[in-house]
Amino acid sequence: MFSLCSGAVKADIGQGHLVIDEDGHRGRTETVHMESWEKFQAYVESLDNDPSRKVWDEVWFRGQGDAEWELHSTLERRTPKVRAVSTYLNLISEIKPAIESFTGTTFELPGRMEVEQTCREYDLFENWLRQSMTYLAHLRHCGFPSPLLDWSKSPYVAAYFAFARAEADSNVAIFAYRERANSTGLKIGGSDMPQIVSFGPIVKTHRRHFRQQSRYTACLRWGADQWFFEPHESVFGQKDNLQQDLLWKITIPGQERMKVLSYLDKFNLNEFTLFDSEESLLEMLATRVIDMRAGRS
């Protein structure tokens, strides 16, 4: 358990506690700063020491190279105009023949009429969306703008993504997410409120999914008789239902970069093992023969 500043009381991922602010309001999100890599290691290792956690109550991690970056999907970063789920699914249906021609893989995705109909059904939509995850996750791993946020079961995979291209004069961020910090595994919320849905770990998709121990979330909202994508922060910013969708933003100095990358590389956790491509092999080799050697001189 760690004491925090700025009016905070405590932040304990293992017990699902978040801070109480100066006005007495509790929220779903908290920022915790770690002065060193070693303190972060001790922090995440303590998460495995809580025998009260249920099997569904996992903690997922996501690394970002600058702590100032918002927790946005690549689709949000690319354009604010594609918010209706049906619009996005029709876009990726349009490009599907090109993806299938290049990969030699056939992806299942409903036609335009079924997409329009299903995205206007409240009850059946989530199960239907799960059936499209093979294609959605493939596009996310290969760089097409996606409404999914990708997470990892491993805090060390997330740490690699945070530090791989970190700048020494800024902080990185490793986010820790608990979807169901309760004894039932159930989530509650209003039908017109934004909600986070999760996917994984077993998904038939790109092999990077398994290399990176990937999990995925999408934030959705029902309105005007159809489903829309919403920013995840519309859920993480709420101050009720404090046993679901809890988020910790753990910041660490970017100057720890070479220490972290050298440590992870001892366990063969690097660009090549996570991406398995010629480009990632060259990045791994450049890190070893240029960055790490410069750090030792």
N, C-alpha and C positions, 0 to 999 in steps of 0.2 A: 504494500500500500504506500502511496506517495502523497506527500503534502504539496498543495499547489498554492499559487499566489493569486492575486486579483480577486479576492473575496471568495475563493474556492474553499471547500471543506475537504473533499477527498475524491480520488478517482481510482477505482479498483476494478479492472476488467474481470478478474476471476469471480468476484461476487456480484458483478452487474451494477455497481454503484456509480452514479454520476454526481456532479457537484451541485451544491445549492449556491446560487449566486447571492449577491449582496441584498437583493430584494426578496429573498426567500423563495425564489422560483427554481425548481429543478428542471433540467433539460436533458435531452438525449445525447448531446455532444459535449466532449471536453478535450482540451488541448493539454498535453503533458510534455514538458521539455526534458530531454536527457542530455547531460553534458558530454557523454562519451558513449562509444559503442558498447563498452563493457556494461554500462548501466542498462542499456537497452537489452542486452542479452539476459541479464539477471531478471529484468522485468518480464520478458516473454517466457522465460523458463518457468517462472512462478505460475503461469497460467495452467500448466499441466498438473499442479499440485492441489487442485480443488476436486475432491472426490464427490462433491454434491452435484456437479454438472451432469446433466442428462446427455444421452448419446446424440440427440439432435442439437444440442446447445454448443455448436462449434464457434470458434473465433476465426475469422478470415482476415487476411492482411492484404494491403495494397500499398505499393511504394510509389512516390512521386519525387522527382528530382529537385523540386523547389517547393518549400513549405508555403509560399505565397500563392501557388496555383490553386484554383478552385477544384472541388471534387466534381468535375464535369466529364460526361461521356465524350467520345470523339465526335459523335454526331452533334452534340451541343457546341463543341468547339468549331465545327465546320460551318454550321448554318443554324439560325434560330427558326427557320421557316418550315422545317419538316418536323411537325409535332404530332399530327394524326398518325396513329399506328398504321392505318390502311395506306396512307401516302408512302410511308417508308417501305412497307412490304411490297407495294407495287413497284417501287424503285428497284429493290433487289431482285424482284421477279424479272424486270426488264434486262438486267445484266447477267442473269443466271446462265443463259446459253454460252456467253463468253467464258464464265468461270468453269463451266462443265467441259468446254472444249479444251481449255488449258490443263485442267487437272485430270481429265478422264473419269471424273466422278459425277454421278447423277444425284442431284439434291431434290428432295421432295418439298414442294411449296404449292399451296393452292392457287388456282387461277384468280383473275381479277374479281370476278363476280362473287366467288366464295369469300375472298378476302374482305370485300366491302360488306358482305352479309355478316360474317363472323365478328368483325370489329365493331359491330353494332349490337352484339348479344352480350349481355352482362355476365350471365352465369357460366357459359361454356367457353368463354374466351381464353382463360388462363391455361386450361388443358390443351386447347388447340395451339396456343403459342408454344407450349412445351414441345409439341410435335415438330415445330420448325427449328428447334435449337441446333440440330446438326448443321444446318446452313448458316444460321445466325452466328454461332460460335466460330465457324470456319472463317466467315468474313471478318469477325473481330480479330482473330489471330493473324490474318493476312493483311490487315491495314485499311479495309474499307470502313468509312465512317459508320459507327455503330451506336445504338442507344444503350448497349450493355456496358456496365462497369465490370471489369474483370478483376478478380481477387485470387489469392492463393491460400491454400491451407497452411503453407509454410511461411513463417515470418522471415526466414532467410532468403527465400525467393523474392519476397517483397523488398527486402533490404537490398538485394542486388539491383532491382529496378530503380530503387531510390538513389543509390550511390553510383550507378554505372557511369553517369555523365554529370555528376554533381559538381557544383562550383564551390571552391574553398571558402568564399566570403559570404555564403548563404547557408541556410538550414535546409535539410531534406525533410520530407514527411513520410511516415509509415502509418497508415490508417489501420485500426483494428475494429472489426465490425462483429457485433453479436446480434443475430436476427431474433432469436427466441431465448431470452434470458429468463425463463420461467419453468415451472414444473409440469406444464401441460403440452408444450410445443405448439400451442395455438396462438394466432394473432387476431387482434380485433381492430376495428376501424369503421368509420362511416362510409357509406356507399359512394359518396361524392368527394371523399378525401383522397389525396394522393397516397399510394401504397407501394411498398417495395416487394417484389416477388423475386425468388432466387431459383437458380438452376445449377445442377451438379450434385455430386461429383462425377457420376457415371453418365457421360454423354458420348455418343458416337459422332466424332468430329475430327478435326485436325489433330495430328499426334502431339503438337505442342501443348494441347490441353492437358495431357498426362505428364509431360516433362515439367510443366509449370505448376502442377497440382491445382488446376484452375477451378474456380467457381465464378458464377456470374449473377448480377442483379440487374433488374430493370425497374424503373419507377414509373408507375402508371396511374392515371386518373380517369374516372368515368365522368363525362359531361357532354351535354348537347347530344345525347343518345349515341355516343361512340367513345372509344378508348383513345387516350392521348398519352404520349410520353411526357414526363415531368422531370425537372431536376431532382436528383436524390436529396439535395439540401432542403427541399420542401417537406421532406419527412424528418430528416435529422434535426431540423430546426424546431420541431414541435416540443411541447413541454408536458404532454400527457402520455399515458400508456408507457410508463417507464420500465417495462419489462420486455420491450421489443424494439428492434431497430436502434440499438445503441452504438455509438461511434466514438472512438478515441483517436485523436490526431496526435501522434508522437513525433516530436521534432528532434533532430539530431544535427550537430554541426557538420556541414559539408566537408570540412577539413579532415574529417575522419575517413575520407574516401579510400585512400590507398590501404589503410589498415583493414577496412572492411572487405575490399575486393581481394586482398591477399589472403585474409582469413577464409573467405568463402571458396576461393580457388583451391585451398588445401582439401576441400571436400568435393572437388570437381563440380562446383556450382559456378558457372560462368556463362558468357554469351553463347558459346557453342553448345553447351549441354542444354540450354534452355530453348534455343532456336533451331539448331541442327541444319545449318545452311553454310555454304561456302563463305558468304559475307560474315556470318557470325564466327566462323573459324578464324578469319582474318582479324576480326575485332578482338577475339580472345588472345591471339598471338601478339597483336599490337600492344595490348594491355600488359602482357608478360614481358616482352622484350624492350618496350619503351617506358611505359608508365611505372611499372614495378621496379625496374632497374634504376630509373631516375630517383625514385623514392628512397632507394638504399644508398645512393651516392652522396 
